[in-house]
Amino acid sequence: MGTWLRTGAIALALTALGAPALAAAPDKGEKAEAVARAKVAPEMLALQKSLHTQTGDVRIAEAKAVLHLGENYYFIPADEAKRVLTEAWRNPPDAVANVLGMVMPKGATLYDSPWGAVITYQDTGHISDADAAGQDYEKVLREMQSGEEAQNQARKSAGYPTMRLVGWAQAPSYDSKSHSLIWAKELANEGDPVHGLNYDVRLLGRTGVLSLNMVSDMSVLGDIRGAAASFGRSVTFEPGAAYADYDASTDKTAEYGLAGLVAGGTAVAVAQKVGLFAVIAKFGKLIFVGLFAAFAALAGLVRRMFGAKEEKDVI
């Protein structure tokens, strides 16, 4: 892929408010007052009202998995999630083609939530966790940062502000029991005094990866960290689709491991038009998830870090 998706300027009928507390939903009076202060556009209110949200257990058919959300979060089905991303958060329609739904915190709405978790599924092949304890994620970070100059030149040419990967907001960690990989990147966006936050939760299945991508800014790091940990424990794959059901004799196998998933996650998303969402992190501030200009960047990065397929150090 050699092009970027561009949203252009966004003008929403929203004014900046303080971030709502995620610990508890505001009462009806507080919510009404907040809406009045925000001067939310009528179409936003209508879209929120039209959503068929779900709590409890939610099946993601494409991944053969179930999200156990309980009552602390709610799910927005795929078609409606795409409307939120395009109509409310002004993303181009072709950028949301693979979206399977969204999750938001209880009590939050599409116009005041500090974050929304976008759900996708990638048919990566089975990703081995055999070397989970030996992954060098600091090397991954350095390699990702080393390509920033070229990436930012491409961003400038395409009309995007530059972006710098400051470091890990949460270093990658893998839970071998739930087969979940969680990490977060702190991003410095040109012209924005508040650093961006890109939280990734990956749940490994038999031959693919269920992804919950949470985009916001560093001011709500603590709240999102708790939600990400909850998501990491809240997914179960259906019988036959779980990580332990992998059959090496018949199933597709990924050519990279956990470090490769972290290194290539953003680039794969850009290449597949999965993760390039110009998401409104907090009331109008844009954070672009894509860090790489093209799929070629991913291929070069993975080859440089882990060697060609035939080399001995392939992950």
N, C-alpha and C positions, 0 to 999 in steps of 0.2 A: 504494500500500500504506500503510495507516494504523496498523498494529500492529507490535509487536516480538515476537520469539520469546524466551521466557524459560525458562531451565533450572532456576532455583531453586538451593538449596544443594546442594553436591556433597560426598559423603563417600566417598572411595576408600580402599581398604586399602593405602595407600602412605605411607611416611614420607619426609621430604625427604632427598635425597642430594646430594652434590656433582655438578655437571654432568660427564658422561662425556666423555673426550677424543674428538674426532671424527677425529683424525689416524690412529688405528689402533684396531682392535677389541681389546677386552680378551681375554685367553686364557680358557679354559674355567674355570679355577680362580677367576680374578678375577670372571668373570660369575656363577658360582655364589655366591660370597661376597656380591656386590652384591645378588643376588636375595634372599639370606637376610636381609641388613640391611634391605632394603626391605619385607620381609614382604608380598610381592606376593600378592594374593588368588588362589586357585586358578583362578577363572574367567578371570582375566587371563592366567595361564600357559597355560590351555587354548586361549584365543582366539589367543594368539601362536603356539602350536604348530599350530593349524589353518590358518594363513595359507599360501596358495600364492604365495609371492613369486617375482619374476622379476628377473633382471639382464640386462645386455646391451641388445639392441634390443627395444623394446616399442612395439607399434602402438596408437595411440589412434584407433579407428575413426571416432568422431564428428567428429574434427577432421581426419581424413585425414592424420595426422601420425605420425611415429615418434620416440620418445625414445631417444637413444643414451646409456644410463646407464653402460655399461662395468661395472666390478666395484666401484666406489666407493659406489654407491647401489643400493637395490633398490625394486622397484615392487610395490604391493599392488593387486590388481584391484578394480574398482568395487564389487562386492557386498561384498567383504571390507573394503574401505576404509570403507564405510558402517557396517559393524559396529564397526569400530574407533572411528569418530567417535561413534556412538550408545551402544554398550555399554561401551566403555572410557573414552571422553572425554565421555560423557554429554550429547551433543547431541540435540535433538529430531529425530525421523525426517524431518519435513517440511523441515528445514533442510539435509538432505544429498541431496535428490532429484537434483540435477544433478551430483553428484560422479562423476568418471570414474576415480578411482583416487587413490593417494597414493604419495609417494616418501619414503624415509627413508635416512639414512646407513648404510653397511655396519657391522654389528656392533651397531646400536641396536635396541631393541625398542619395542613400543607403550607400555610402562610406564617406560622409562628414556631414551627419545630426547629430546634437547633441542629438537628441532623435527620437524615433519612437513609436507611440501609437499602441499597439497590441489590436485588437478587438476580444472579445469573448462574448458568451451569456450563462448564466447559468439558467437552469430551476429550480430555487430555491423554487418555490411556492411564493405566495404573501407575501411580507414582510411589516408588519404593521409599520407605522410611528407615531402611536398614542402617543408614549412616546418620541418623538424626542427631545423635550426640556429638558427632564430629564436624558439623557444618560450621564454616567460618563466615558468619554473617557480617563481620566487620570488613572482610574482603569484598563481599557482595556490595556493601555500602560504598566502599572506595571506588569500585568499578562503575557503579551507577553514577557517582559524582564525577568520575573522570570524563564522561561523555557529555557533560552539561554544556560546554561551550558550543559544540556543534549543534546540540539540540536547541539551544536558545537562539542560535542564528536562524535555524529553521522556523522557530516560533515567531521571531521578529519578521521574517519574510512573509509569514502567513498572517501577520497582524495581531498576534497574541502578545501579551506581556511576557517578559522573561520569568523563569522560575528557577529557584535554587533549592536543591535538596540539602537541608541543613543537617539532618541526621535522623536517627531513629527516635521517634517519640515513644515507641516501645520496641525494643529489639525483638526480632522474630523468636517465638517460642512454640515448641511443638508438644502437644499432649498425646502420648502414644495410646492412651486409653480411649479417648474420643476421636483420635486421628484428626485433630484440628490444629491448624497452623495459624497463628495470629501475629501480626506485626503492624506498626504504624509509622508513617513518615511525617516529619515536620518539614513544611515547605515555605520558603520565602518567596512571595509573589511580588513582582515589580509594582511599586506604587501602593502596596497595601501594608500598613503598619502592623497589622495583626498576622502572624504566621498561620498558614493553612495546616490542616490536619487531615491526613488520608489514612483511615483505619481499614485494614484488610483482615477478614476472617475467611479462612478456607477450610472446608470440611471434605476430607478425602473419602471417596467411595471406591467401589470395585474398579471402575475404569474411567472415572471422571471426578471433577471437583466442583462442589457447590460453593458459590462465592457470595458473601455479603460484604459489600463495599460501602463504608460509611465516610461521608465527606463533611467536614465542618472546619473549625479553627481551634487553635491551641487553648483558647479560653475555656473550652468545655472538655478538655482532655480527661479529667477525672470521671465525668459522667459517661463519656463514650467508652472509657476503659472498662467500666463495670458492665455496660451493655455488651461489649465485644466478648468479654469473658462468659457472659450468660449465653450468648449465641453459640459460642464454642462448645457448650455443653448441651445445647437444646435441640440438636439435630440427630435423628436416627434414620438410617437407610433401611429400606424394606428388605425382607428376606431375599437373598440372591443378589442384592445390589450393594451389600456392605463391604467394607474394606477387606474383611477376613474371607470373603467369598471369591477372591481373586483366584483365577486358574491360569497359571503360566502357560499351559499348553494350548489354550484357546483365546485368551484375552489380549487385547492390545496393551502394550507397555510403553510408558513415556520414556523418552531418551534422556531425561534429566530427573534429578531428585528434588528435595525440599529447597535447597539453596537456589536451584534453577527456577523453581516456582516463584520464589521471592524476586529473583533478579529479572525474570521475564514476565512477571505478572502484569505489570503496567504496559509493557510493550505488546504483549499478546492482546491485551484489552484494546489498545489502539488499533492494532492490525485487524482485529475482528469486529471493530466498532462496538465493543461491549462496554468499555469503561471510560470512553471519552465523553463524560457528561459535564457540561458547564453548569454545575449544580450551585444553587444559591445556598451558601453555607449558613449565613445569618443575614436575612433581610437585605438581599441585594448584592452581597460580596461574592464575586465569582472565584471559584477555585477549579482549575482545570486538572482533571485526574491524569490525563495523558502526559508523560514525560518524554516520550520518544517520537521522532518524526515519521518513522516508517518501520515496517516489519524487518527491513534489512538491519536496522539498529539492534533489534533483538537477536537476530542470527549472529551478528558480529560479536555482540556482548557474550552470548552463551559460548560461542567457540573460543573466545579469548579467555574466559574464566575457567571453563571446564574441559577444553580441548575438543578435537574432532571426535566423532563417534568411535573411531577405531583406536583412539589413544587409551592408555591404561587408566587415566584418572577420570574417566567419564563417571558422572554421578548417576 
